[in-house]
Amino acid sequence: MITIKSFIFNSFEENTYVLSDSTGECVIIDPGCHLKEEEEELARYITGNALRPVLLLNTHCHIDHVLGNRFVADRFGLKLFIHATEQQVLDSSSAVSMMYGIQMSPSPAPEAYLAEGDTVTFGNSSLKVIFTPGHSPGSISFYNEAQRFLISGDVLFRMSIGRTDLPGGNFETLIKSITTGLMPLGDEVTVYSGHGEPTTLGFEKQYNPFLTQTV
């Protein structure tokens, strides 16, 4: 049984996730911790629950999702995994941070790349990688079939979708990622997004204004 713990970090109010199971192993997804107290909050949860981080994952590499990459990598000795197409976004993160006036420690380089159909494992648990570009060129989502949940990054939100006006974004591509990559998973799947509260694919199919005309 996977426990999902979420944190709201940085001025963009980004959702960082720690997924753990009964073995104590855990993965950290999209660490947005920026302030010292945010870093301490994340570390306190992990150490306080005797968790053993084994993987650092980014759904995509926009600045708000990678601010804590260096801290997590250094603190817990983790390697980073992203989609290959997202490398260009990661490479630009330091320049983007300067544009926003945000100080950040440069993210470590990825250890390896994840691709559509790959499986990420920790403890007794697994996450399937789904390639879901459109918000960014190499966005990926992580799906757990046993518990029917999805970590979607900024692909899909409650009653909304990720913005597509940033470099590498494309509205048609994003809609296709949602309708062909996510919706077939089933209405009951819970979606944990990069911002905001959880939702379900069924709710979004029925009420999301970006999707009601397409699914």
Protein Blocks (a to p, Z undefined) as FASTA:
>chain_A
ZZdddddedjkopacdddddfkopacdehiabfbfmlmmmmmmmmmmnopacfbdcdfbl
cfklmmmmmmmmmmnopacdddfklmmmmmmmmmmmmmnopacddddddfbdcdehiacd
ehjbccdddddehjbmkbccdddfklopadekjmbcghiacdfkbghiafklmmmmmmmm
mmmnopklccddfedjdddfklmmmmmmklmmmZZ
